[in-house]
């Protein structure tokens, strides 16, 4: 609470990739706005959010980006 955007019911608002309103923070499962909160959906959302987080980290820490910023 106070870090990412929440609904009036306290659910974390996420986009299609599980990204929250705070860059680099992802959420999945029962705490999110995803409908039909069941274990299978939560597991699938967890996998999706972990892949999105991995993609974010790869792009954010890519050597080319660090070298360009240093120049």
Secondary structure, 3 states (H helix, E strand, C coil): CCCCCECCCCCECCCCCCECCCCCCECCHHHECCCCCCHHHHHHHHHHHHHHHHHHHHHHCCHHHHHHHHC
